[in-house]
Amino acid sequence: MAKYLFMASYTAHGTKGVMKDGGSRRRDQVDRMIRGLGGTLETFYYAFGDADVYGIVDLPDHASAAAVSMTVNATGAIHVKTVILMSPEEIDAAAKKSVEFRPPSG
């Protein structure tokens, strides 16, 4: 499974929904959505700052992560940014790959 960080910011409409239904109900809805795609919700936090919600999830593939992002963003109540997370071991493997690259000459 691949791991993703979802950063969500509510619109005024989305914030009204959280105020009406509560934060734990939103978290439970996200958990159901992720489980429905064969994934797991690792963590879900509300926050102050650039985003209102941070969630870390495991999903089977990038297509599933894209489906979450597109579906949630299409509601207009929430804007979601998705970040692919990589383990230290994945970075170790990347560092061992040979890549041919020549920078542009100026």
N, CA and C atoms as a LAMMPS dump frame, in Angstrom:
ITEM: TIMESTEP
0
ITEM: NUMBER OF ATOMS
318
ITEM: BOX BOUNDS ff ff ff
-5.0000000000000000e+02 5.0000000000000000e+02
-5.0000000000000000e+02 5.0000000000000000e+02
-5.0000000000000000e+02 5.0000000000000000e+02
ITEM: ATOMS id mol type element x y z
1 1 1 N 0.843 -1.179 0
2 1 2 C 0 0 0
3 1 3 C 0.887 1.24 0
4 2 1 N 0.373 2.274 -0.599
5 2 2 C 1.064 3.56 -0.628
6 2 3 C 0.482 4.45 0.466
7 3 1 N 1.318 5.333 0.992
8 3 2 C 0.909 6.221 2.081
9 3 3 C 0.787 7.642 1.544
10 4 1 N -0.263 8.343 1.972
11 4 2 C -0.549 9.693 1.494
12 4 3 C -0.882 10.611 2.662
13 5 1 N -0.522 11.882 2.484
14 5 2 C -0.94 12.939 3.39
15 5 3 C -1.997 13.749 2.659
16 6 1 N -3.172 13.845 3.243
17 6 2 C -4.226 14.698 2.704
18 6 3 C -4.308 15.941 3.584
19 7 1 N -4.243 17.114 2.95
20 7 2 C -4.401 18.387 3.65
21 7 3 C -5.673 19.022 3.11
22 8 1 N -6.616 19.277 3.992
23 8 2 C -7.916 19.781 3.557
24 8 3 C -8.213 21.131 4.188
25 9 1 N -8.795 22.001 3.39
26 9 2 C -9.248 23.307 3.856
27 9 3 C -10.73 23.433 3.532
28 10 1 N -11.516 23.782 4.551
29 10 2 C -12.952 23.926 4.361
30 10 3 C -13.305 25.279 3.765
31 11 1 N -14.312 25.307 2.905
32 11 2 C -14.937 26.559 2.48
33 11 3 C -15.902 26.959 3.596
34 12 1 N -16.533 28.113 3.462
35 12 2 C -17.528 28.529 4.46
36 12 3 C -18.637 27.484 4.582
37 13 1 N -19.062 26.943 3.446
38 13 2 C -20.116 25.913 3.454
39 13 3 C -19.646 24.661 4.205
40 14 1 N -18.419 24.231 3.949
41 14 2 C -17.88 23.053 4.628
42 14 3 C -17.728 23.277 6.123
43 15 1 N -17.301 24.466 6.503
44 15 2 C -17.148 24.783 7.924
45 15 3 C -18.494 24.733 8.638
46 16 1 N -19.54 25.237 7.987
47 16 2 C -20.88 25.175 8.58
48 16 3 C -21.303 23.727 8.812
49 17 1 N -20.947 22.845 7.878
50 17 2 C -21.276 21.427 8.036
51 17 3 C -20.561 20.802 9.223
52 18 1 N -19.283 21.15 9.419
53 18 2 C -18.535 20.632 10.57
54 18 3 C -19.139 21.163 11.863
55 19 1 N -19.503 22.42 11.873
56 19 2 C -20.101 23.001 13.078
57 19 3 C -21.43 22.333 13.413
58 20 1 N -22.173 21.953 12.392
59 20 2 C -23.476 21.309 12.602
60 20 3 C -23.32 19.855 13.016
61 21 1 N -22.455 19.115 12.293
62 21 2 C -22.361 17.661 12.497
63 21 3 C -21.262 17.234 13.464
64 22 1 N -20.256 18.084 13.668
65 22 2 C -19.17 17.749 14.58
66 22 3 C -17.956 17.169 13.866
67 23 1 N -16.811 17.336 14.496
68 23 2 C -15.551 16.879 13.921
69 23 3 C -15.404 15.372 13.881
70 24 1 N -15.881 14.676 14.908
71 24 2 C -15.727 13.221 14.923
72 24 3 C -16.586 12.565 13.839
73 25 1 N -17.718 13.161 13.538
74 25 2 C -18.55 12.608 12.459
75 25 3 C -17.854 12.747 11.107
76 26 1 N -17.156 13.869 10.886
77 26 2 C -16.376 14.057 9.645
78 26 3 C -15.273 13.013 9.559
79 27 1 N -14.556 12.814 10.678
80 27 2 C -13.487 11.808 10.703
81 27 3 C -14.04 10.422 10.38
82 28 1 N -15.183 10.085 10.953
83 28 2 C -15.785 8.774 10.696
84 28 3 C -16.176 8.624 9.222
85 29 1 N -16.653 9.704 8.613
86 29 2 C -17.007 9.666 7.193
87 29 3 C -15.758 9.444 6.342
88 30 1 N -14.682 10.118 6.67
89 30 2 C -13.425 9.934 5.936
90 30 3 C -12.942 8.493 6.096
91 31 1 N -13.031 7.964 7.3
92 31 2 C -12.619 6.577 7.55
93 31 3 C -13.419 5.611 6.677
94 32 1 N -14.73 5.795 6.601
95 32 2 C -15.569 4.932 5.752
96 32 3 C -15.172 5.049 4.284
97 33 1 N -14.916 6.27 3.833
98 33 2 C -14.526 6.489 2.441
99 33 3 C -13.225 5.751 2.125
100 34 1 N -12.228 5.881 2.994
101 34 2 C -10.928 5.259 2.77
102 34 3 C -11.048 3.731 2.833
103 35 1 N -11.775 3.214 3.813
104 35 2 C -11.98 1.756 3.905
105 35 3 C -12.711 1.223 2.682
106 36 1 N -13.619 2.019 2.129
107 36 2 C -14.357 1.61 0.931
108 36 3 C -13.458 1.435 -0.286
109 37 1 N -12.295 2.056 -0.251
110 37 2 C -11.323 1.916 -1.344
111 37 3 C -10.243 0.884 -1.013
112 38 1 N -10.434 0.168 0.094
113 38 2 C -9.463 -0.849 0.474
114 38 3 C -8.296 -0.313 1.275
115 39 1 N -8.434 0.902 1.823
116 39 2 C -7.347 1.522 2.566
117 39 3 C -7.643 1.63 4.044
118 40 1 N -6.737 2.306 4.749
119 40 2 C -6.911 2.552 6.176
120 40 3 C -6.561 4.002 6.49
121 41 1 N -7.301 4.568 7.421
122 41 2 C -7.04 5.913 7.92
123 41 3 C -6.104 5.765 9.107
124 42 1 N -4.87 6.233 8.95
125 42 2 C -3.88 6.112 10.024
126 42 3 C -4.08 7.182 11.081
127 43 1 N -4.27 8.419 10.631
128 43 2 C -4.442 9.521 11.578
129 43 3 C -5.257 10.638 10.94
130 44 1 N -5.963 11.39 11.767
131 44 2 C -6.836 12.475 11.305
132 44 3 C -6.824 13.551 12.366
133 45 1 N -6.348 14.737 12.006
134 45 2 C -6.266 15.842 12.955
135 45 3 C -6.818 17.134 12.361
136 46 1 N -7.507 17.894 13.2
137 46 2 C -7.868 19.269 12.859
138 46 3 C -6.711 20.155 13.297
139 47 1 N -6.533 21.286 12.607
140 47 2 C -5.389 22.137 12.901
141 47 3 C -5.692 23.591 12.589
142 48 1 N -4.887 24.469 13.151
143 48 2 C -4.858 25.876 12.772
144 48 3 C -3.765 26.022 11.73
145 49 1 N -3.884 26.984 10.845
146 49 2 C -2.806 27.238 9.899
147 49 3 C -3.249 27.122 8.459
148 50 1 N -2.358 26.617 7.626
149 50 2 C -2.607 26.553 6.189
150 50 3 C -3.739 25.601 5.815
151 51 1 N -3.946 24.562 6.601
152 51 2 C -5.012 23.6 6.331
153 51 3 C -5.833 23.407 7.603
154 52 1 N -7.083 23.02 7.42
155 52 2 C -7.97 22.763 8.558
156 52 3 C -7.861 21.329 9.057
157 53 1 N -7.504 20.414 8.14
158 53 2 C -7.441 18.989 8.468
159 53 3 C -6.188 18.385 7.842
160 54 1 N -5.534 17.509 8.61
161 54 2 C -4.424 16.707 8.1
162 54 3 C -4.77 15.247 8.357
163 55 1 N -4.667 14.433 7.32
164 55 2 C -4.919 13.011 7.469
165 55 3 C -3.846 12.205 6.764
166 56 1 N -3.416 11.134 7.392
167 56 2 C -2.48 10.21 6.767
168 56 3 C -3.225 8.906 6.531
169 57 1 N -3.172 8.441 5.295
170 57 2 C -3.911 7.235 4.919
171 57 3 C -3.018 6.283 4.127
172 58 1 N -3.372 5.016 4.176
173 58 2 C -2.781 4.007 3.312
174 58 3 C -3.844 3.652 2.281
175 59 1 N -3.462 3.686 1.017
176 59 2 C -4.376 3.326 -0.071
177 59 3 C -3.663 2.369 -1.021
178 60 1 N -4.428 1.553 -1.739
179 60 2 C -3.812 0.554 -2.616
180 60 3 C -2.959 1.14 -3.737
181 61 1 N -3.305 2.341 -4.223
182 61 2 C -2.592 2.858 -5.396
183 61 3 C -2.872 4.345 -5.586
184 62 1 N -2.124 4.946 -6.525
185 62 2 C -2.287 6.375 -6.801
186 62 3 C -3.666 6.687 -7.372
187 63 1 N -4.24 5.773 -8.122
188 63 2 C -5.575 6.006 -8.691
189 63 3 C -6.611 6.178 -7.577
190 64 1 N -6.478 5.401 -6.514
191 64 2 C -7.409 5.537 -5.383
192 64 3 C -7.239 6.89 -4.702
193 65 1 N -5.994 7.327 -4.536
194 65 2 C -5.736 8.641 -3.929
195 65 3 C -6.297 9.751 -4.806
196 66 1 N -6.122 9.624 -6.114
197 66 2 C -6.657 10.629 -7.032
198 66 3 C -8.181 10.641 -6.98
199 67 1 N -8.798 9.474 -6.859
200 67 2 C -10.259 9.392 -6.777
201 67 3 C -10.763 10.118 -5.531
202 68 1 N -10.07 9.949 -4.399
203 68 2 C -10.454 10.657 -3.171
204 68 3 C -10.358 12.157 -3.397
205 69 1 N -9.232 12.597 -3.902
206 69 2 C -9.007 14.026 -4.11
207 69 3 C -10.043 14.63 -5.061
208 70 1 N -10.274 13.985 -6.181
209 70 2 C -11.232 14.52 -7.157
210 70 3 C -12.648 14.537 -6.599
211 71 1 N -13.044 13.473 -5.915
212 71 2 C -14.408 13.387 -5.38
213 71 3 C -14.65 14.452 -4.321
214 72 1 N -13.696 14.589 -3.4
215 72 2 C -13.852 15.568 -2.323
216 72 3 C -13.807 16.99 -2.877
217 73 1 N -12.853 17.277 -3.762
218 73 2 C -12.756 18.623 -4.332
219 73 3 C -13.993 18.986 -5.151
220 74 1 N -14.603 18.007 -5.801
221 74 2 C -15.775 18.27 -6.636
222 74 3 C -16.976 18.737 -5.825
223 75 1 N -16.984 18.485 -4.51
224 75 2 C -18.121 18.931 -3.7
225 75 3 C -18.141 20.445 -3.542
226 76 1 N -16.984 21.082 -3.648
227 76 2 C -16.919 22.524 -3.452
228 76 3 C -16.91 22.938 -1.992
229 77 1 N -17.076 21.99 -1.07
230 77 2 C -17.095 22.305 0.361
231 77 3 C -15.707 22.208 0.987
232 78 1 N -14.805 21.518 0.285
233 78 2 C -13.466 21.26 0.812
234 78 3 C -12.479 21.322 -0.34
235 79 1 N -11.299 21.881 -0.067
236 79 2 C -10.207 21.836 -1.039
237 79 3 C -9.133 20.917 -0.463
238 80 1 N -8.802 19.848 -1.202
239 80 2 C -7.845 18.859 -0.738
240 80 3 C -6.574 18.912 -1.566
241 81 1 N -5.436 18.877 -0.874
242 81 2 C -4.137 18.707 -1.511
243 81 3 C -3.614 17.35 -1.066
244 82 1 N -3.011 16.614 -1.987
245 82 2 C -2.532 15.262 -1.708
246 82 3 C -1.021 15.203 -1.883
247 83 1 N -0.348 14.596 -0.915
248 83 2 C 1.107 14.433 -0.952
249 83 3 C 1.416 12.947 -0.818
250 84 1 N 2.228 12.423 -1.736
251 84 2 C 2.687 11.038 -1.625
252 84 3 C 3.785 11.001 -0.573
253 85 1 N 3.656 10.106 0.393
254 85 2 C 4.664 9.963 1.438
255 85 3 C 5.533 8.741 1.142
256 86 1 N 6.816 8.869 1.434
257 86 2 C 7.751 7.775 1.171
258 86 3 C 8.518 7.432 2.443
259 87 1 N 8.768 6.145 2.631
260 87 2 C 9.52 5.684 3.8
261 87 3 C 11.018 5.928 3.597
262 88 1 N 11.797 5.911 4.675
263 88 2 C 13.249 6.021 4.523
264 88 3 C 13.828 4.921 3.627
265 89 1 N 13.24 3.735 3.695
266 89 2 C 13.718 2.625 2.855
267 89 3 C 13.459 2.892 1.37
268 90 1 N 12.332 3.532 1.062
269 90 2 C 12.07 3.889 -0.335
270 90 3 C 13.068 4.93 -0.829
271 91 1 N 13.444 5.856 0.027
272 91 2 C 14.461 6.842 -0.341
273 91 3 C 15.814 6.162 -0.519
274 92 1 N 16.136 5.179 0.346
275 92 2 C 17.371 4.411 0.179
276 92 3 C 17.415 3.752 -1.196
277 93 1 N 16.294 3.142 -1.599
278 93 2 C 16.23 2.488 -2.912
279 93 3 C 16.381 3.507 -4.031
280 94 1 N 15.77 4.668 -3.874
281 94 2 C 15.878 5.71 -4.9
282 94 3 C 17.311 6.207 -5.02
283 95 1 N 17.993 6.343 -3.894
284 95 2 C 19.365 6.844 -3.901
285 95 3 C 20.325 5.888 -4.604
286 96 1 N 19.964 4.611 -4.655
287 96 2 C 20.818 3.603 -5.292
288 96 3 C 20.568 3.465 -6.785
289 97 1 N 19.54 4.105 -7.303
290 97 2 C 19.236 4.018 -8.732
291 97 3 C 20.185 4.912 -9.514
292 98 1 N 20.583 4.425 -10.663
293 98 2 C 21.455 5.198 -11.54
294 98 3 C 20.581 5.99 -12.515
295 99 1 N 20.783 7.29 -12.545
296 99 2 C 19.992 8.168 -13.403
297 99 3 C 20.941 8.968 -14.291
298 100 1 N 20.702 8.913 -15.585
299 100 2 C 21.492 9.737 -16.501
300 100 3 C 20.804 11.095 -16.643
301 101 1 N 21.583 12.144 -16.399
302 101 2 C 21.027 13.494 -16.498
303 101 3 C 22.163 14.465 -16.786
304 102 1 N 21.883 15.351 -17.686
305 102 2 C 22.841 16.408 -17.999
306 102 3 C 22.108 17.735 -17.874
307 103 1 N 22.56 18.596 -16.948
308 103 2 C 21.859 19.879 -16.792
309 103 3 C 22.054 20.754 -18.008
310 104 1 N 21.135 21.679 -18.235
311 104 2 C 21.288 22.584 -19.371
312 104 3 C 22.55 23.42 -19.197
313 105 1 N 23.229 23.644 -20.301
314 105 2 C 24.435 24.477 -20.224
315 105 3 C 24.053 25.916 -20.552
316 106 1 N 24.677 26.814 -19.874
317 106 2 C 24.335 28.218 -20.035
318 106 3 C 25.366 28.937 -20.722
